Amino acid sequence: MLALVVGAVLMVLVVRVRRDSAREMQRTLPNPWADSPAVSATLAALGSQLAPGGTAGWLVVVLGSERAAAEALVASLHPGLPDDGPFSVNRLVGGAPVRLTGKVSQGVAAVTTVERLAGPDLS
């Protein structure tokens, strides 16, 4: 009986340690968009659109910050962009269908406008 109790306690401790280790690893994973020129260009291009009351302000509310919104927009762009020049694509970002327009210049895509669409038009 004592062996069962000790075994159960040890199992709980092992599970707890593994869970804590997994959480710590998740916190330290690198952000692939941390130094992305596309995210920086998108933040600069959208400017006041990401502010409260701006056309993309809702996305900041959903994702928690302007940076997170820009990262989500840039992450949604690939694949399907031209190598260089303007683009207009429909994507699902922040749980909503949006039309993104912008420009690819020297391999860096910058979103310049975000238009929230009424329906699931993702063509």
PATIMAR-335334 format. One record per residue: x, y, z of N, C-alpha, C, O in turn; residue number from 1; residue in one letter. Coordinates in nm, 2 decimals. Example, Ala and Ser with C-alpha at 12.3 -4.5 7.8 and 13.67 -1.06 7.14 Angstrom:
// residues 2
+--------+--------+--------+--------+--------+--------+--------+--------+--------+--------+--------+--------+-----+------+
|    npx |    npy |    npz |   capx |   capy |   capz |    cpx |    cpy |    cpz |    opx |    opy |    opz |  nr | rest |
+--------+--------+--------+--------+--------+--------+--------+--------+--------+--------+--------+--------+-----+------+
|   1.32 |  -0.57 |   0.78 |   1.23 |  -0.45 |   0.78 |   1.32 |  -0.33 |   0.78 |   1.42 |  -0.33 |   0.85 |   1 |    A |
|   1.28 |  -0.22 |   0.71 |   1.37 |  -0.11 |   0.71 |   1.29 |   0.00 |   0.79 |   1.34 |   0.11 |   0.80 |   2 |    S |
+--------+--------+--------+--------+--------+--------+--------+--------+--------+--------+--------+--------+-----+------+
***
This chain:
// residues 123
+--------+--------+--------+--------+--------+--------+--------+--------+--------+--------+--------+--------+-----+------+
|    npx |    npy |    npz |   capx |   capy |   capz |    cpx |    cpy |    cpz |    opx |    opy |    opz |  nr | rest |
+--------+--------+--------+--------+--------+--------+--------+--------+--------+--------+--------+--------+-----+------+
|   0.08 |  -0.12 |   0.00 |   0.00 |   0.00 |   0.00 |   0.09 |   0.13 |   0.00 |   0.06 |   0.22 |  -0.07 |   1 |    M |
|   0.19 |   0.12 |   0.08 |   0.28 |   0.24 |   0.09 |   0.35 |   0.26 |  -0.04 |   0.37 |   0.37 |  -0.09 |   2 |    L |
|   0.39 |   0.15 |  -0.11 |   0.45 |   0.16 |  -0.24 |   0.36 |   0.22 |  -0.34 |   0.41 |   0.30 |  -0.43 |   3 |    A |
|   0.23 |   0.19 |  -0.34 |   0.14 |   0.26 |  -0.43 |   0.13 |   0.41 |  -0.41 |   0.13 |   0.48 |  -0.50 |   4 |    L |
|   0.12 |   0.45 |  -0.28 |   0.11 |   0.59 |  -0.25 |   0.24 |   0.66 |  -0.29 |   0.23 |   0.77 |  -0.36 |   5 |    V |
|   0.36 |   0.60 |  -0.26 |   0.48 |   0.67 |  -0.30 |   0.49 |   0.67 |  -0.46 |   0.54 |   0.77 |  -0.51 |   6 |    V |
|   0.45 |   0.57 |  -0.52 |   0.45 |   0.57 |  -0.67 |   0.36 |   0.67 |  -0.73 |   0.40 |   0.74 |  -0.82 |   7 |    G |
|   0.24 |   0.69 |  -0.67 |   0.15 |   0.79 |  -0.72 |   0.21 |   0.93 |  -0.70 |   0.19 |   1.02 |  -0.79 |   8 |    A |
|   0.27 |   0.96 |  -0.58 |   0.33 |   1.09 |  -0.56 |   0.44 |   1.12 |  -0.65 |   0.45 |   1.23 |  -0.71 |   9 |    V |
|   0.52 |   1.02 |  -0.68 |   0.63 |   1.04 |  -0.77 |   0.58 |   1.06 |  -0.91 |   0.64 |   1.14 |  -0.98 |  10 |    L |
|   0.48 |   0.99 |  -0.95 |   0.42 |   1.01 |  -1.09 |   0.37 |   1.16 |  -1.10 |   0.39 |   1.22 |  -1.20 |  11 |    M |
|   0.30 |   1.21 |  -1.00 |   0.25 |   1.34 |  -1.00 |   0.36 |   1.44 |  -1.01 |   0.35 |   1.54 |  -1.09 |  12 |    V |
|   0.47 |   1.42 |  -0.94 |   0.59 |   1.51 |  -0.95 |   0.65 |   1.51 |  -1.08 |   0.69 |   1.61 |  -1.14 |  13 |    L |
|   0.66 |   1.39 |  -1.14 |   0.72 |   1.38 |  -1.28 |   0.64 |   1.45 |  -1.38 |   0.69 |   1.53 |  -1.46 |  14 |    V |
|   0.51 |   1.43 |  -1.37 |   0.42 |   1.50 |  -1.47 |   0.43 |   1.65 |  -1.45 |   0.43 |   1.73 |  -1.55 |  15 |    V |
|   0.43 |   1.70 |  -1.33 |   0.44 |   1.84 |  -1.29 |   0.57 |   1.90 |  -1.35 |   0.57 |   2.01 |  -1.41 |  16 |    R |
|   0.68 |   1.83 |  -1.33 |   0.81 |   1.88 |  -1.38 |   0.81 |   1.89 |  -1.53 |   0.86 |   1.99 |  -1.59 |  17 |    V |
|   0.76 |   1.79 |  -1.60 |   0.75 |   1.79 |  -1.74 |   0.66 |   1.90 |  -1.80 |   0.70 |   1.97 |  -1.89 |  18 |    R |
|   0.55 |   1.92 |  -1.73 |   0.46 |   2.03 |  -1.77 |   0.53 |   2.17 |  -1.76 |   0.52 |   2.25 |  -1.85 |  19 |    R |
|   0.59 |   2.19 |  -1.65 |   0.66 |   2.32 |  -1.63 |   0.77 |   2.33 |  -1.73 |   0.80 |   2.44 |  -1.78 |  20 |    D |
|   0.85 |   2.23 |  -1.76 |   0.95 |   2.23 |  -1.86 |   0.90 |   2.27 |  -2.00 |   0.96 |   2.35 |  -2.07 |  21 |    S |
|   0.79 |   2.21 |  -2.03 |   0.73 |   2.24 |  -2.16 |   0.68 |   2.38 |  -2.17 |   0.70 |   2.45 |  -2.28 |  22 |    A |
|   0.62 |   2.43 |  -2.07 |   0.58 |   2.58 |  -2.06 |   0.70 |   2.67 |  -2.08 |   0.69 |   2.77 |  -2.15 |  23 |    R |
|   0.81 |   2.64 |  -2.01 |   0.93 |   2.72 |  -2.02 |   0.98 |   2.72 |  -2.16 |   1.03 |   2.82 |  -2.21 |  24 |    E |
|   0.98 |   2.60 |  -2.23 |   1.03 |   2.60 |  -2.36 |   0.95 |   2.68 |  -2.46 |   1.00 |   2.74 |  -2.55 |  25 |    M |
|   0.82 |   2.68 |  -2.44 |   0.73 |   2.75 |  -2.52 |   0.75 |   2.90 |  -2.51 |   0.75 |   2.98 |  -2.61 |  26 |    Q |
|   0.79 |   2.95 |  -2.39 |   0.81 |   3.09 |  -2.37 |   0.94 |   3.14 |  -2.43 |   0.96 |   3.25 |  -2.47 |  27 |    R |
|   1.04 |   3.04 |  -2.45 |   1.17 |   3.08 |  -2.50 |   1.19 |   3.06 |  -2.65 |   1.29 |   3.08 |  -2.70 |  28 |    T |
|   1.08 |   3.01 |  -2.72 |   1.10 |   2.98 |  -2.86 |   1.11 |   3.11 |  -2.93 |   1.05 |   3.21 |  -2.90 |  29 |    L |
|   1.20 |   3.12 |  -3.03 |   1.22 |   3.24 |  -3.10 |   1.10 |   3.28 |  -3.19 |   1.03 |   3.19 |  -3.24 |  30 |    P |
|   1.08 |   3.41 |  -3.20 |   0.97 |   3.46 |  -3.29 |   1.03 |   3.48 |  -3.43 |   1.12 |   3.57 |  -3.44 |  31 |    N |
|   0.98 |   3.41 |  -3.53 |   1.04 |   3.42 |  -3.66 |   1.02 |   3.56 |  -3.72 |   1.09 |   3.60 |  -3.82 |  32 |    P |
|   0.92 |   3.64 |  -3.67 |   0.90 |   3.77 |  -3.72 |   0.96 |   3.88 |  -3.64 |   0.94 |   4.00 |  -3.67 |  33 |    W |
|   1.04 |   3.85 |  -3.54 |   1.09 |   3.95 |  -3.45 |   1.17 |   4.06 |  -3.52 |   1.15 |   4.18 |  -3.49 |  34 |    A |
|   1.25 |   4.03 |  -3.61 |   1.33 |   4.13 |  -3.68 |   1.30 |   4.13 |  -3.83 |   1.38 |   4.17 |  -3.91 |  35 |    D |
|   1.17 |   4.10 |  -3.86 |   1.13 |   4.10 |  -4.00 |   1.12 |   4.24 |  -4.06 |   1.04 |   4.32 |  -4.01 |  36 |    S |
|   1.18 |   4.27 |  -4.17 |   1.16 |   4.40 |  -4.24 |   1.02 |   4.41 |  -4.29 |   0.97 |   4.52 |  -4.30 |  37 |    P |
|   0.96 |   4.30 |  -4.32 |   0.82 |   4.31 |  -4.37 |   0.72 |   4.35 |  -4.26 |   0.63 |   4.43 |  -4.28 |  38 |    A |
|   0.75 |   4.31 |  -4.14 |   0.66 |   4.35 |  -4.02 |   0.69 |   4.50 |  -3.99 |   0.59 |   4.57 |  -3.97 |  39 |    V |
|   0.81 |   4.54 |  -3.99 |   0.85 |   4.68 |  -3.97 |   0.79 |   4.77 |  -4.08 |   0.73 |   4.88 |  -4.05 |  40 |    S |
|   0.79 |   4.73 |  -4.20 |   0.74 |   4.81 |  -4.31 |   0.59 |   4.81 |  -4.30 |   0.53 |   4.92 |  -4.33 |  41 |    A |
|   0.52 |   4.70 |  -4.26 |   0.38 |   4.70 |  -4.25 |   0.33 |   4.79 |  -4.13 |   0.24 |   4.86 |  -4.15 |  42 |    T |
|   0.41 |   4.79 |  -4.02 |   0.37 |   4.88 |  -3.91 |   0.38 |   5.02 |  -3.95 |   0.30 |   5.10 |  -3.92 |  43 |    L |
|   0.49 |   5.06 |  -4.03 |   0.51 |   5.19 |  -4.07 |   0.40 |   5.23 |  -4.17 |   0.35 |   5.35 |  -4.17 |  44 |    A |
|   0.37 |   5.14 |  -4.26 |   0.27 |   5.18 |  -4.37 |   0.13 |   5.19 |  -4.31 |   0.05 |   5.28 |  -4.36 |  45 |    A |
|   0.09 |   5.10 |  -4.22 |  -0.05 |   5.11 |  -4.17 |  -0.07 |   5.22 |  -4.07 |  -0.18 |   5.28 |  -4.06 |  46 |    L |
|   0.03 |   5.25 |  -3.99 |   0.03 |   5.36 |  -3.90 |  -0.10 |   5.37 |  -3.82 |  -0.13 |   5.29 |  -3.74 |  47 |    G |
|  -0.18 |   5.48 |  -3.85 |  -0.30 |   5.51 |  -3.77 |  -0.41 |   5.41 |  -3.80 |  -0.51 |   5.41 |  -3.72 |  48 |    S |
|  -0.40 |   5.33 |  -3.90 |  -0.51 |   5.23 |  -3.93 |  -0.51 |   5.13 |  -3.81 |  -0.62 |   5.07 |  -3.79 |  49 |    Q |
|  -0.40 |   5.11 |  -3.75 |  -0.39 |   5.01 |  -3.64 |  -0.43 |   5.07 |  -3.50 |  -0.45 |   5.00 |  -3.40 |  50 |    L |
|  -0.45 |   5.20 |  -3.50 |  -0.49 |   5.27 |  -3.38 |  -0.64 |   5.25 |  -3.35 |  -0.72 |   5.21 |  -3.44 |  51 |    A |
|  -0.68 |   5.27 |  -3.22 |  -0.82 |   5.25 |  -3.19 |  -0.91 |   5.34 |  -3.28 |  -0.88 |   5.46 |  -3.29 |  52 |    P |
|  -1.01 |   5.29 |  -3.34 |  -1.09 |   5.36 |  -3.43 |  -1.05 |   5.36 |  -3.57 |  -1.12 |   5.40 |  -3.66 |  53 |    G |
|  -0.92 |   5.31 |  -3.60 |  -0.87 |   5.29 |  -3.73 |  -0.94 |   5.18 |  -3.80 |  -1.00 |   5.09 |  -3.74 |  54 |    G |
|  -0.92 |   5.17 |  -3.93 |  -0.98 |   5.06 |  -4.01 |  -0.93 |   4.92 |  -3.97 |  -1.00 |   4.82 |  -3.99 |  55 |    T |
|  -0.81 |   4.91 |  -3.91 |  -0.76 |   4.78 |  -3.86 |  -0.75 |   4.78 |  -3.71 |  -0.68 |   4.69 |  -3.66 |  56 |    A |
|  -0.81 |   4.87 |  -3.64 |  -0.80 |   4.87 |  -3.49 |  -0.86 |   4.75 |  -3.43 |  -0.82 |   4.71 |  -3.32 |  57 |    G |
|  -0.96 |   4.69 |  -3.49 |  -1.03 |   4.57 |  -3.44 |  -0.93 |   4.46 |  -3.43 |  -0.94 |   4.37 |  -3.35 |  58 |    W |
|  -0.83 |   4.45 |  -3.53 |  -0.73 |   4.35 |  -3.53 |  -0.64 |   4.36 |  -3.41 |  -0.59 |   4.26 |  -3.36 |  59 |    L |
|  -0.60 |   4.48 |  -3.37 |  -0.52 |   4.50 |  -3.26 |  -0.59 |   4.45 |  -3.13 |  -0.53 |   4.39 |  -3.04 |  60 |    V |
|  -0.72 |   4.48 |  -3.12 |  -0.80 |   4.43 |  -3.01 |  -0.80 |   4.28 |  -3.00 |  -0.78 |   4.22 |  -2.89 |  61 |    V |
|  -0.82 |   4.22 |  -3.12 |  -0.83 |   4.07 |  -3.12 |  -0.69 |   4.01 |  -3.09 |  -0.69 |   3.91 |  -3.01 |  62 |    V |
|  -0.58 |   4.06 |  -3.14 |  -0.45 |   4.00 |  -3.12 |  -0.37 |   4.06 |  -3.01 |  -0.26 |   4.00 |  -2.98 |  63 |    L |
|  -0.41 |   4.17 |  -2.96 |  -0.34 |   4.22 |  -2.84 |  -0.24 |   4.33 |  -2.85 |  -0.21 |   4.40 |  -2.76 |  64 |    G |
|  -0.19 |   4.35 |  -2.97 |  -0.09 |   4.46 |  -2.99 |  -0.08 |   4.49 |  -3.14 |  -0.11 |   4.41 |  -3.23 |  65 |    S |
|  -0.03 |   4.61 |  -3.17 |   0.00 |   4.65 |  -3.31 |   0.10 |   4.56 |  -3.37 |   0.09 |   4.52 |  -3.49 |  66 |    E |
|   0.20 |   4.52 |  -3.30 |   0.31 |   4.43 |  -3.35 |   0.25 |   4.30 |  -3.38 |   0.28 |   4.24 |  -3.49 |  67 |    R |
|   0.17 |   4.24 |  -3.30 |   0.11 |   4.11 |  -3.32 |   0.02 |   4.12 |  -3.44 |   0.01 |   4.02 |  -3.52 |  68 |    A |
|  -0.06 |   4.23 |  -3.46 |  -0.14 |   4.24 |  -3.58 |  -0.06 |   4.25 |  -3.70 |  -0.09 |   4.18 |  -3.80 |  69 |    A |
|   0.05 |   4.32 |  -3.70 |   0.14 |   4.33 |  -3.82 |   0.20 |   4.19 |  -3.85 |   0.21 |   4.16 |  -3.97 |  70 |    A |
|   0.24 |   4.12 |  -3.75 |   0.30 |   3.99 |  -3.77 |   0.20 |   3.89 |  -3.83 |   0.23 |   3.82 |  -3.92 |  71 |    E |
|   0.07 |   3.90 |  -3.78 |  -0.03 |   3.81 |  -3.84 |  -0.06 |   3.85 |  -3.98 |  -0.08 |   3.76 |  -4.07 |  72 |    A |
|  -0.06 |   3.98 |  -4.01 |  -0.09 |   4.02 |  -4.15 |   0.02 |   3.97 |  -4.25 |   0.00 |   3.91 |  -4.35 |  73 |    L |
|   0.15 |   3.99 |  -4.21 |   0.26 |   3.94 |  -4.29 |   0.26 |   3.79 |  -4.30 |   0.29 |   3.74 |  -4.41 |  74 |    V |
|   0.24 |   3.72 |  -4.19 |   0.24 |   3.57 |  -4.19 |   0.13 |   3.52 |  -4.29 |   0.15 |   3.41 |  -4.35 |  75 |    A |
|   0.02 |   3.59 |  -4.30 |  -0.09 |   3.54 |  -4.39 |  -0.06 |   3.56 |  -4.54 |  -0.13 |   3.51 |  -4.62 |  76 |    S |
|   0.04 |   3.64 |  -4.57 |   0.06 |   3.68 |  -4.71 |   0.12 |   3.56 |  -4.79 |   0.09 |   3.56 |  -4.91 |  77 |    L |
|   0.19 |   3.47 |  -4.74 |   0.26 |   3.37 |  -4.81 |   0.19 |   3.24 |  -4.82 |   0.13 |   3.21 |  -4.72 |  78 |    H |
|   0.18 |   3.18 |  -4.93 |   0.23 |   3.21 |  -5.06 |   0.13 |   3.29 |  -5.14 |   0.02 |   3.33 |  -5.09 |  79 |    P |
|   0.17 |   3.33 |  -5.26 |   0.08 |   3.39 |  -5.35 |   0.11 |   3.54 |  -5.38 |   0.02 |   3.61 |  -5.44 |  80 |    G |
|   0.22 |   3.59 |  -5.34 |   0.25 |   3.73 |  -5.37 |   0.34 |   3.73 |  -5.50 |   0.42 |   3.64 |  -5.52 |  81 |    L |
|   0.34 |   3.85 |  -5.57 |   0.43 |   3.86 |  -5.68 |   0.57 |   3.88 |  -5.62 |   0.59 |   3.92 |  -5.51 |  82 |    P |
|   0.67 |   3.86 |  -5.71 |   0.81 |   3.89 |  -5.66 |   0.84 |   4.03 |  -5.64 |   0.92 |   4.07 |  -5.55 |  83 |    D |
|   0.77 |   4.12 |  -5.71 |   0.79 |   4.26 |  -5.70 |   0.66 |   4.33 |  -5.75 |   0.60 |   4.29 |  -5.85 |  84 |    D |
|   0.63 |   4.44 |  -5.69 |   0.51 |   4.52 |  -5.73 |   0.39 |   4.51 |  -5.64 |   0.40 |   4.46 |  -5.53 |  85 |    G |
|   0.28 |   4.57 |  -5.68 |   0.16 |   4.58 |  -5.59 |   0.09 |   4.44 |  -5.58 |   0.10 |   4.36 |  -5.67 |  86 |    P |
|   0.02 |   4.43 |  -5.47 |  -0.07 |   4.31 |  -5.46 |  -0.20 |   4.34 |  -5.39 |  -0.21 |   4.44 |  -5.32 |  87 |    F |
|  -0.29 |   4.26 |  -5.41 |  -0.42 |   4.27 |  -5.34 |  -0.47 |   4.12 |  -5.33 |  -0.50 |   4.05 |  -5.42 |  88 |    S |
|  -0.48 |   4.08 |  -5.20 |  -0.52 |   3.94 |  -5.17 |  -0.62 |   3.94 |  -5.06 |  -0.63 |   4.02 |  -4.97 |  89 |    V |
|  -0.70 |   3.83 |  -5.07 |  -0.80 |   3.81 |  -4.96 |  -0.74 |   3.70 |  -4.87 |  -0.70 |   3.60 |  -4.92 |  90 |    N |
|  -0.75 |   3.72 |  -4.74 |  -0.70 |   3.63 |  -4.64 |  -0.79 |   3.62 |  -4.52 |  -0.88 |   3.70 |  -4.50 |  91 |    R |
|  -0.76 |   3.52 |  -4.43 |  -0.83 |   3.51 |  -4.31 |  -0.73 |   3.55 |  -4.20 |  -0.63 |   3.48 |  -4.18 |  92 |    L |
|  -0.75 |   3.66 |  -4.13 |  -0.66 |   3.71 |  -4.03 |  -0.73 |   3.75 |  -3.90 |  -0.84 |   3.82 |  -3.91 |  93 |    V |
|  -0.69 |   3.70 |  -3.79 |  -0.76 |   3.73 |  -3.67 |  -0.90 |   3.68 |  -3.66 |  -0.99 |   3.74 |  -3.60 |  94 |    G |
|  -0.92 |   3.57 |  -3.74 |  -1.06 |   3.51 |  -3.74 |  -1.16 |   3.58 |  -3.83 |  -1.27 |   3.55 |  -3.83 |  95 |    G |
|  -1.11 |   3.67 |  -3.91 |  -1.20 |   3.75 |  -4.00 |  -1.14 |   3.75 |  -4.14 |  -1.02 |   3.76 |  -4.16 |  96 |    A |
|  -1.23 |   3.75 |  -4.24 |  -1.19 |   3.76 |  -4.38 |  -1.15 |   3.91 |  -4.40 |  -1.22 |   4.00 |  -4.37 |  97 |    P |
|  -1.03 |   3.93 |  -4.47 |  -0.98 |   4.06 |  -4.49 |  -0.93 |   4.07 |  -4.64 |  -0.88 |   3.97 |  -4.69 |  98 |    V |
|  -0.93 |   4.19 |  -4.69 |  -0.86 |   4.22 |  -4.82 |  -0.73 |   4.30 |  -4.78 |  -0.74 |   4.41 |  -4.73 |  99 |    R |
|  -0.62 |   4.25 |  -4.82 |  -0.49 |   4.32 |  -4.79 |  -0.44 |   4.37 |  -4.92 |  -0.43 |   4.30 |  -5.02 | 100 |    L |
|  -0.40 |   4.49 |  -4.92 |  -0.33 |   4.55 |  -5.04 |  -0.20 |   4.60 |  -4.99 |  -0.18 |   4.64 |  -4.88 | 101 |    T |
|  -0.10 |   4.61 |  -5.08 |   0.03 |   4.66 |  -5.05 |   0.12 |   4.64 |  -5.16 |   0.08 |   4.64 |  -5.28 | 102 |    G |
|   0.25 |   4.64 |  -5.13 |   0.35 |   4.64 |  -5.24 |   0.47 |   4.55 |  -5.19 |   0.51 |   4.56 |  -5.07 | 103 |    K |
|   0.53 |   4.48 |  -5.28 |   0.65 |   4.40 |  -5.26 |   0.76 |   4.48 |  -5.33 |   0.76 |   4.51 |  -5.45 | 104 |    V |
|   0.86 |   4.52 |  -5.25 |   0.97 |   4.59 |  -5.30 |   1.10 |   4.53 |  -5.25 |   1.12 |   4.52 |  -5.12 | 105 |    S |
|   1.19 |   4.49 |  -5.34 |   1.32 |   4.42 |  -5.30 |   1.29 |   4.30 |  -5.21 |   1.37 |   4.28 |  -5.12 | 106 |    Q |
|   1.19 |   4.23 |  -5.24 |   1.16 |   4.10 |  -5.17 |   1.09 |   4.12 |  -5.03 |   1.06 |   4.03 |  -4.96 | 107 |    G |
|   1.06 |   4.25 |  -5.00 |   0.99 |   4.28 |  -4.87 |   0.85 |   4.32 |  -4.90 |   0.82 |   4.42 |  -4.97 | 108 |    V |
|   0.75 |   4.25 |  -4.84 |   0.61 |   4.28 |  -4.86 |   0.56 |   4.37 |  -4.75 |   0.59 |   4.34 |  -4.63 | 109 |    A |
|   0.50 |   4.48 |  -4.79 |   0.44 |   4.57 |  -4.69 |   0.30 |   4.59 |  -4.71 |   0.25 |   4.62 |  -4.83 | 110 |    A |
|   0.21 |   4.56 |  -4.61 |   0.07 |   4.57 |  -4.62 |   0.04 |   4.72 |  -4.60 |   0.08 |   4.78 |  -4.50 | 111 |    V |
|  -0.03 |   4.78 |  -4.69 |  -0.06 |   4.93 |  -4.68 |  -0.21 |   4.95 |  -4.64 |  -0.24 |   5.06 |  -4.58 | 112 |    T |
|  -0.30 |   4.86 |  -4.67 |  -0.44 |   4.88 |  -4.63 |  -0.50 |   4.74 |  -4.59 |  -0.46 |   4.64 |  -4.65 | 113 |    T |
|  -0.59 |   4.75 |  -4.49 |  -0.66 |   4.63 |  -4.45 |  -0.80 |   4.66 |  -4.45 |  -0.85 |   4.76 |  -4.39 | 114 |    V |
|  -0.88 |   4.58 |  -4.53 |  -1.02 |   4.60 |  -4.54 |  -1.09 |   4.48 |  -4.49 |  -1.07 |   4.37 |  -4.54 | 115 |    E |
|  -1.17 |   4.49 |  -4.39 |  -1.25 |   4.38 |  -4.33 |  -1.36 |   4.35 |  -4.43 |  -1.44 |   4.43 |  -4.46 | 116 |    R |
|  -1.37 |   4.22 |  -4.47 |  -1.48 |   4.18 |  -4.56 |  -1.60 |   4.13 |  -4.48 |  -1.59 |   4.08 |  -4.37 | 117 |    L |
|  -1.72 |   4.14 |  -4.55 |  -1.84 |   4.10 |  -4.48 |  -1.86 |   3.95 |  -4.47 |  -1.91 |   3.90 |  -4.38 | 118 |    A |
|  -1.81 |   3.88 |  -4.58 |  -1.84 |   3.74 |  -4.58 |  -1.71 |   3.66 |  -4.60 |  -1.60 |   3.72 |  -4.60 | 119 |    G |
|  -1.72 |   3.53 |  -4.61 |  -1.60 |   3.45 |  -4.63 |  -1.55 |   3.44 |  -4.77 |  -1.53 |   3.33 |  -4.82 | 120 |    P |
|  -1.52 |   3.56 |  -4.83 |  -1.47 |   3.56 |  -4.97 |  -1.32 |   3.55 |  -4.96 |  -1.25 |   3.65 |  -4.94 | 121 |    D |
|  -1.26 |   3.43 |  -4.98 |  -1.12 |   3.41 |  -4.97 |  -1.06 |   3.38 |  -5.10 |  -0.96 |   3.29 |  -5.11 | 122 |    L |
|  -1.10 |   3.43 |  -5.21 |  -1.05 |   3.40 |  -5.34 |  -0.91 |   3.46 |  -5.36 |  -0.85 |   3.44 |  -5.47 | 123 |    S |
+--------+--------+--------+--------+--------+--------+--------+--------+--------+--------+--------+--------+-----+------+
***
